[in-house]
Structures are given as C-alpha cells and as structure tokens.
Amino acid sequence: MNKKNIYFYSGLFFLIFSFYTFFLFRNSSDDFILFTLVLTSCIATDIGGYIFGNIFKGPKLTKISPNKTYAGMFGGFFLAIISANYFLYYIDGARGKMSLEIFIFVILVSLISQIGDLIISYFKRLNKVKNTGKIIPGHGGLLDRIDGMIFAFPFAYLYFLIWKKKLQFLDLLAQ
C-alpha cells in the first residue's frame, strides 16, 4: 500500500470515528449538556482565535498556517472559557459555576480544537487548497468552522471513556 492510500484510509477511518462520537454525544440525553459544552467551546475557540488574532496580531504561531498568531491562540482559550462559563450559568442558573475540572476540560477541548485546525490547515496546504467554501466570509469555508470539532469530539469521547469520569463530570455540572 502506498503512502497516499495510507493517508486516505486513516483519514477516512478518523472521520468516521469523529462523526460517530459526535452522534453518540448528540443522541444521548445525559450527554447533551456535554455535547453542547464541547460544541460551544469549539466555536468560541475558533471565533476567539479569529477576532483576537486580527485585533492584536503579534508573532506567528507556526509556518503551517501563517495567519495564526499567539494572540489568536490565547484569545481562543479566553473566549472558550468565557462562553463555557456563560453556558453553564444559563443551564443551571447561579449554581452553574465552573469547577477546576470543567475549566481544565474546556482548556483541553480548546487546545485539541486548535491543534485540529492546524492539522487540517497542514493538509489543505499540502493539497494547495486555500478555502474549502465561501459560506462563511473571512474564514476558510465550512470545513474551517468544523475542523477543530473533528478532533475535539473524539477527544471528549475518549476522555470520558478512558477515565470513566462522565458521571462525575455530570455531577459537577449539576452541583
């Protein structure tokens, strides 16, 4: 099997696994809050990176994606935390406080989302593709909106599967 086939089949397997984990989170009533938390964190990370990167500019993060800056990276973390806190507050009112474990989980989801964005950017550059659509102006297309989610949902699924913390995490959200 040549190198191109290995990339194709491993990428296809990962995409199927990613959408499967997305489906599992979305269709379980217990996991809907977690699904929404991961979704909110990914979207906020993407928006925060874009806004803070454009406003503050600064040193470039990597050569893989030359428009990404450290300011955008930290802005993504910042907006993910703010949006997750806002989300938790409105789910459970004044009791919806962000614990240390939830804070760390949101930071990890944001980090994985940003790494996923860089990985997809790398493969887009390898194939000499700049934009994957014109649906969202200023972004690289619809794929640019979901590329972080493609990596974040499997991470969240494995996080709860391996460490069996889902029930503890749901209890933290309910406290």
Long-range contacts (C-beta under 8 A, 24 or more apart in sequence): 14-150, 14-154, 15-150, 17-154, 18-149, 18-150, 18-151, 18-153, 18-154, 21-153, 21-154, 21-156, 21-157, 22-149, 22-153, 24-157, 25-153, 25-156, 25-157, 30-166, 30-170, 31-166, 33-91, 33-170, 33-173, 34-156, 34-160, 34-166, 34-169, 34-170, 36-87, 37-84, 37-87, 37-88, 37-106, 37-109, 38-109, 38-149, 38-152, 38-153, 38-156, 39-149, 40-83, 40-84, 40-87, 41-80, 41-83, 41-84, 41-106, 41-109, 41-110, 41-113, 41-152, 42-80, 42-109, 42-110, 42-113, 42-148, 42-149, 42-152, 43-83, 43-145, 44-76, 44-79, 44-80, 44-82, 44-83, 44-84, 44-110, 45-76, 45-77, 45-79, 45-80, 45-109, 45-110, 45-113, 45-114, 45-148, 46-76, 46-113, 46-117, 46-144, 46-145, 46-148, 47-79, 48-72, 48-75, 48-76, 48-77, 48-78, 48-79, 48-80, 49-73, 49-75, 49-76, 49-114, 49-117, 50-138, 50-139, 51-75, 51-79, 52-76, 52-78, 52-79, 61-118, 62-118, 64-118, 64-121, 64-122, 64-125, 65-117, 65-118, 65-121, 65-122, 65-125, 68-117, 68-118, 68-121, 73-114, 76-110, 76-113, 76-114, 77-107, 77-110, 77-111, 80-106, 80-107, 80-109, 80-110, 80-113, 81-106, 81-107, 81-110, 88-173, 91-173, 92-173, 92-174, 95-175, 96-173, 97-175, 99-172, 99-175, 101-165, 101-169, 101-172, 102-169, 102-172, 102-173, 105-156, 105-159, 105-169, 108-155, 108-159, 109-152, 109-155, 109-156, 112-148, 112-151, 112-152, 112-155, 113-148, 113-149, 113-151, 113-152, 114-148, 115-151, 116-147, 116-148, 116-149, 116-150, 116-151, 116-152, 117-144, 117-147, 117-148, 119-147, 119-151, 120-144, 120-147, 120-150, 121-147
